[in-house]
Amino acid sequence: SDRPELAIPSCSEMNVANNGLVLLRGARVTGISGPTLTVTMAWGGTDFIWTVHTLYNTKYFAPNGEKGSLAGIAVGDVITVSGGLSGNGAQLAVEAVFVRE
């Protein structure tokens, strides 16, 4: 067909609860360095860049809901991250409990 592909808008959500629980839905992976991911979320004209620290007990899920792994994540993937706010506040950072492709 000569019709252009229609981009389906992704659902994006960024939430930090009073207790420090972080939920990032629709975050694009822009970098991977060992166990640390860099993800970006665009809201209007602003990019929010988060550092995601994965730990020995971080649980990964593939798009189909099956068990995944850090090795299954690549730059350009859109993921969901849940975990605790971390760092000193100078850089947005989360210690990941769950990562889902």
TIVEXGU-481370 format. One record per residue: residue in one letter; x, z, y of N, C-alpha, C, O in turn. Coordinates in pm, whole numbers. Last residue first. Layout:
% TIVEXGU-481370
("A" (X Z Y) (X Z Y) (X Z Y) (X Z Y)) ...
This chain:
% TIVEXGU-481370
("E" (960 2926 -409) (973 2790 -360) (837 2731 -332) (826 2616 -289)) ("R" (986 3261 -313) (909 3162 -388) (927 3026 -324) (912 3010 -203)) ("V" (1127 3571 -350) (1147 3439 -290) (1072 3340 -376) (1092 3335 -497)) ("F" (1109 3921 -293) (1055 3802 -360) (1091 3678 -280) (1088 3679 -157)) ("V" (1284 4077 -150) (1233 4130 -275) (1180 4014 -359) (1203 4009 -480)) ("A" (1551 4037 74) (1444 3974 -2) (1412 4050 -130) (1501 4082 -208)) ("E" (1594 4170 373) (1644 4188 237) (1532 4147 144) (1429 4215 136)) ("V" (1624 3980 671) (1536 4042 572) (1611 4055 440) (1683 3964 400)) ("A" (1674 3945 1023) (1724 3947 886) (1626 4022 797) (1556 4114 840)) ("L" (1759 3825 1334) (1646 3846 1244) (1696 3839 1100) (1754 3738 1060)) ("Q" (2009 3999 1506) (1977 3879 1428) (1859 3912 1339) (1858 4017 1275)) ("A" (2000 4241 1627) (2060 4131 1702) (2028 3997 1636) (2021 3894 1703)) ("G" (1903 4429 1451) (1810 4374 1549) (1867 4260 1631) (1792 4189 1698)) ("N" (2070 4504 1252) (2071 4585 1373) (1979 4531 1482) (1978 4583 1594)) ("G" (1927 4486 916) (2018 4452 1024) (1999 4540 1145) (1923 4637 1143)) ("S" (1596 4406 794) (1728 4466 784) (1812 4425 904) (1772 4340 983)) ("L" (1275 4439 653) (1353 4407 772) (1488 4476 761) (1495 4592 722)) ("G" (1218 4360 311) (1229 4457 419) (1316 4408 531) (1418 4344 508)) ("G" (1009 4089 194) (1110 4193 178) (1110 4286 297) (1014 4291 374)) ("S" (948 3758 98) (892 3889 126) (1000 3992 103) (1073 3985 4)) ("V" (920 3415 167) (1008 3530 147) (931 3656 181) (859 3661 281)) ("T" (871 3086 64) (807 3210 109) (900 3324 73) (953 3330 -38)) ("I" (1012 2768 167) (995 2883 79) (911 2992 146) (886 2989 266)) ("V" (1110 2442 139) (1023 2530 216) (985 2644 123) (932 2621 14)) ("D" (1437 2292 132) (1320 2349 64) (1240 2434 162) (1296 2492 255)) ("G" (1662 2239 280) (1546 2151 299) (1421 2202 231) (1310 2163 267)) ("V" (1893 2339 39) (1869 2315 181) (1757 2211 194) (1758 2109 126)) ("A" (1738 2481 -255) (1830 2388 -188) (1795 2379 -39) (1683 2409 2)) ("I" (1713 2683 -542) (1679 2665 -401) (1784 2577 -335) (1904 2596 -356)) ("G" (1800 2740 -793) (1693 2642 -781) (1653 2613 -638) (1568 2527 -613)) ("A" (1978 2947 -773) (2034 2814 -795) (1929 2704 -779) (1963 2588 -755)) ("L" (1807 3164 -769) (1871 3124 -644) (1925 2982 -655) (1920 2905 -559)) ("S" (1524 3083 -977) (1655 3142 -953) (1707 3096 -818) (1655 3000 -760)) ("G" (1204 3163 -1133) (1302 3073 -1074) (1435 3143 -1058) (1459 3249 -1117)) ("K" (929 3176 -1350) (1049 3243 -1302) (1148 3138 -1251) (1172 3036 -1316)) ("E" (641 2988 -1229) (732 3036 -1333) (853 3103 -1268) (877 3089 -1149)) ("G" (504 2877 -1022) (479 3017 -1050) (567 3075 -1159) (569 3197 -1179)) ("N" (575 2625 -950) (467 2635 -1049) (435 2780 -1087) (350 2804 -1172)) ("P" (795 2664 -779) (666 2622 -723) (549 2636 -820) (435 2656 -776)) ("A" (948 2972 -905) (946 2827 -885) (809 2788 -829) (716 2870 -830)) ("F" (1062 3277 -777) (954 3205 -843) (962 3058 -806) (981 3023 -689)) ("Y" (1273 3560 -809) (1253 3422 -765) (1140 3359 -845) (1125 3384 -965)) ("K" (1351 3882 -690) (1279 3802 -790) (1249 3665 -730) (1205 3654 -616)) ("T" (1642 4073 -649) (1548 3980 -588) (1482 3897 -699) (1550 3847 -789)) ("N" (1839 4239 -746) (1704 4258 -799) (1599 4170 -730) (1480 4191 -751)) ("Y" (2071 4173 -613) (2071 4163 -760) (1930 4172 -818) (1904 4119 -926)) ("L" (1941 3995 -322) (2011 4104 -389) (2004 4085 -539) (1939 3993 -588)) ("T" (1967 3795 -31) (1914 3814 -166) (2003 3916 -237) (2124 3922 -214)) ("H" (1891 3797 297) (1988 3853 204) (1920 3870 69) (1827 3949 55)) ("V" (1836 3561 525) (1770 3620 408) (1879 3665 312) (1949 3583 253)) ("T" (1809 3534 865) (1905 3548 757) (1834 3620 644) (1777 3727 664)) ("W" (1615 3310 1062) (1624 3433 984) (1739 3424 885) (1763 3318 826)) ("I" (1523 3185 1365) (1622 3170 1258) (1640 3306 1192) (1676 3405 1257)) ("F" (1271 3024 1516) (1309 3158 1473) (1401 3140 1353) (1359 3085 1251)) ("D" (1245 2805 1783) (1289 2819 1644) (1329 2963 1619) (1411 3019 1692)) ("T" (985 2702 1996) (1085 2803 1964) (1116 2802 1815) (1026 2798 1732)) ("G" (773 2551 2076) (905 2501 2108) (1016 2597 2072) (1131 2577 2114)) ("G" (573 2643 1808) (574 2577 1938) (713 2519 1963) (765 2445 1880)) ("W" (784 2766 1587) (655 2803 1646) (655 2746 1786) (727 2795 1874)) ("A" (962 2719 1293) (935 2667 1427) (795 2708 1469) (698 2686 1396)) ("M" (1197 2892 1111) (1053 2873 1130) (1031 2830 1274) (1078 2896 1367)) ("T" (1460 2871 882) (1412 2849 1018) (1262 2828 1015) (1207 2759 929)) ("V" (1705 3057 700) (1579 2984 707) (1533 2976 851) (1564 3063 932)) ("T" (1982 3094 503) (1939 3086 641) (1812 3002 641) (1810 2891 588)) ("L" (2068 3317 239) (1999 3197 285) (1978 3207 436) (1958 3316 489)) ("T" (2324 3441 36) (2256 3450 165) (2197 3315 204) (2265 3213 202)) ("P" (2489 3437 -182) (2355 3492 -201) (2272 3500 -72) (2163 3558 -71)) ("G" (2655 3154 -63) (2651 3255 -169) (2509 3304 -186) (2417 3224 -203)) ("S" (2476 3024 172) (2614 3070 160) (2616 3184 60) (2583 3298 94)) ("I" (2278 2774 295) (2297 2862 180) (2445 2895 174) (2530 2805 171)) ("G" (2037 2666 540) (2173 2694 497) (2175 2789 379) (2087 2874 364)) ("T" (1775 2620 581) (1868 2538 661) (2013 2566 624) (2103 2496 671)) ("V" (1461 2618 445) (1599 2658 418) (1692 2563 493) (1689 2441 472)) ("R" (1176 2700 630) (1261 2590 580) (1404 2640 564) (1463 2696 657)) ("A" (891 2887 548) (1025 2889 608) (1110 2779 545) (1116 2766 423)) ("G" (635 2945 464) (660 2815 524) (794 2809 595) (811 2733 691)) ("R" (624 3280 544) (560 3176 462) (581 3043 534) (547 3030 651)) ("L" (755 3587 534) (781 3457 593) (723 3352 499) (769 3339 386)) ("L" (705 3918 591) (653 3805 515) (681 3679 595) (636 3665 709)) ("V" (844 4243 577) (848 4108 635) (787 4008 538) (814 4012 418)) ("L" (800 4577 659) (780 4475 557) (769 4339 626) (693 4323 722)) ("G" (810 4775 851) (928 4691 833) (916 4586 724) (1011 4512 699)) ("N" (579 4907 907) (670 4973 814) (795 4890 784) (876 4929 700)) ("N" (437 4727 1066) (491 4850 1127) (593 4920 1038) (684 4985 1089)) ("A" (539 4395 957) (447 4510 964) (517 4630 1027) (640 4633 1039)) ("V" (576 4080 1058) (656 4201 1041) (561 4319 1063) (510 4339 1173)) ("N" (527 3748 963) (465 3878 988) (566 3988 963) (634 3990 861)) ("M" (455 3421 989) (566 3513 1008) (506 3647 1048) (441 3659 1152)) ("E" (357 3126 835) (318 3261 874) (444 3345 883) (530 3340 795)) ("S" (231 2803 790) (341 2887 833) (287 3022 878) (187 3031 948)) ("C" (150 2547 578) (102 2674 631) (224 2757 667) (310 2780 583)) ("S" (218 2210 673) (238 2326 588) (185 2450 657) (178 2456 780)) ("P" (28 1913 690) (89 2026 759) (103 2145 665) (12 2177 588)) ("I" (125 1628 533) (31 1738 520) (95 1858 589) (203 1902 550)) ("A" (163 1312 667) (227 1441 643) (119 1549 637) (35 1559 726)) ("L" (80 1016 512) (34 1119 604) (101 1250 569) (97 1294 454)) ("E" (256 712 498) (228 841 436) (181 939 543) (238 943 652)) ("P" (95 410 613) (201 512 622) (157 640 552) (38 673 547)) ("R" (-6 141 406) (-45 255 489) (69 356 495) (132 384 393)) ("D" (37 -62 235) (115 -64 359) (73 47 455) (112 47 572)) ("S" (83 0 -118) (0 0 0) (87 0 124) (198 54 122)) 
